[in-house]
Amino acid sequence: MADPGHDARKLERRLVRDAARPDERRDAAFRRVVDSIPKGKVATYGQVAAAAGYPRYHRAVARLLRVMPPGVLPWQRVVGAGGEIKLRFEAAAEQRLRLEMEGVTFRGRRVDLERHQYVFRTWELDSD
C-alpha cells in the first residue's frame, strides 16, 4: 500500500518545481488577477494564485512579481498571508509607503485585512 504522506510530499515537490518555471499562460492569468486588485485593497499571493485558477502556486506569483519590470503591475497590492509584507529592507519600506499612499492602513507590521482585503469575483476577471 502506498504511503499517503509520501505521495503528498511528492506532489508538493512537483508544485514547487513547476512554480519555479515560467509559464506564459499561467503568468498571464496571474497578471490579469493582480491588475484587477483595486487601489486601496490587497490580496495575498495565495489568493492571487487561486483566483487565476492555480491554487497552491503562490510561489509562482511571487516569482512573477519579482521579475516584472517596474510599473507594469500594482505589485504593492500583493502581500503575504495575514497581511504581512514579505519583502525585505528598502523594498518592504517602499511597498508599505505605496500602500499607505493608496489609503491602506496597518496594524503594526501587517495590513489591516479586515478593511483592505480584496475578495475576488473570478467570474468578472477577463479571460482572454
Sequence and secondary structure as in RCSB ss.txt:
>XXXX:A:sequence
MADPGHDARKLERRLVRDAARPDERRDAAFRRVVDSIPKGKVATYGQVAAAAGYPRYHRAVARLLRVMPPGVLPW
QRVVGAGGEIKLRFEAAAEQRLRLEMEGVTFRGRRVDLERHQYVFRTWELDSD
>XXXX:A:secstr
   HHHHHHHHHHHHHHHHHS  HHHHHHHHHHHHTS TT BEEHHHHHHHTT TT HHHHHHHHHHS TTSS G
GGEE GGGB    HHHHHHHHHHHHHTT  EETTEE HHHHB    GGGS   
